[in-house]
Every structure is written in C-alpha cells, then in structure tokens.
Amino acid sequence: MELLIVEHQADAPAGLVGEWAAERGGHMHVVRVHAGDPWPEPKTVGRAVVLGSDRSVHLDPPGWLGDELDWLRGLDAAGAPVLGLCFGGQALATALGGSVRRAERPEIGWVDVQGELAGAWFAWHFDTFSAPPGARELGRTAAALQGFASGPHIGLQFHPEVTPAIVDGWVSTGRGDLDAERLDGEAIRARSTQEAERVRAAAFALFDSWVASDRIAA
C-alpha cells in the first residue's frame, strides 16, 4: 500500500495513521505543506490522507488552499482514494462540491458520534462541513455532521489519528480555546490516556474500512 500523508503543520502529525500503515506493511510518504513541499502528480498517488490544521477553509483561508483543492480534485479524477481528517475532511468536502461554515458551537474534546461511526472520538474544531452531493452520511453528533463517504473517499470531522501525546500537545498550545469554552484540559488529557487502547483499535478498523471503500459505492 502506497500512502501519501498531507501534513499541514508539525503539531498535527499522522499519529495512528502512521502506526496503522506500518502495521499493514504500507509505504508512507509525507508532504509537509508547512515546509513548502510540492504537490505530487495525482496520477502517481495510490492513497492520500489529508490531516488537520488550525486554519479555516472558509474564514481567511491560507494561501495554499486553492492549490490543495485543485490537487484533491485531481486525485478524485485519477481515482485515488482520499481520507480527510478534520480540516482535511472540510477541504475534501469543498473539493467535491460540499461546503464549510462556522459551526453553531465548537466541539473540543471527546464527542459521542451516532451512526455508522458510532463511538467516542476526539474533536477540536470550530467549523463544520456539509456532505458533497450524492455522498452518504456516516455519523453525527448532536451538534454536527461527523463523516461522509463519497465513492472511494471518506471525510471526517473528528480526529481518529490522535494519540495521547498529540492531545497533550494540543492541550498545551490550545489553552485559550479551552478557557474560552470552560473546558478542563487535564480531564481531556486523562480521558485520552484512558481511551488510547480502544481508540487505536477503532481507528485501525476505520482505516481498514477506508481501504475497502474503493470497492463500495457511496
């Protein structure tokens, strides 16, 4: 399995996606958007995972977003499956004809998802997406859509890739967000440690289903 990872910032790495790829015998290449790495030709990409970012798709979008959206459309045209995570899911939704807007309320910490993706997943976002035309919804919380499948692609609003170390870093740098929402960072850290084994198994199962999804129409 050839897997291309799009990393928008150094503190939002592949995490469990990387562990899963290594365990499945995959070969992983990372495109570091924050370092100015070039976009590979879509026809050379086997599969792509597009990670999160603290930037917004719709509100003061970063200068590189237009190139990323064009690249994602190129992957779709080439038939290369994409897994978009949080910002990556929002970019994927936009590239395929969906939309992104400010959420009615942020989701930070562990959220309960209902539907095909049922379970507790980690979230940290202020925006939300609508599914592209013809996509199948995969899950929702009380606040927002959490996932969609469109052909071989899956877009998620939450972060199945996080490890306790990643969450620890986000809590350390995101104190302003936590204070604004009156959230307990230490409680989030503690739950992330408690959930680590379960989430690893659930995330690996989710990633495995994405590998199979190119044989399942949305």
Disulfide bonds with the S-S distance in Angstrom:
none
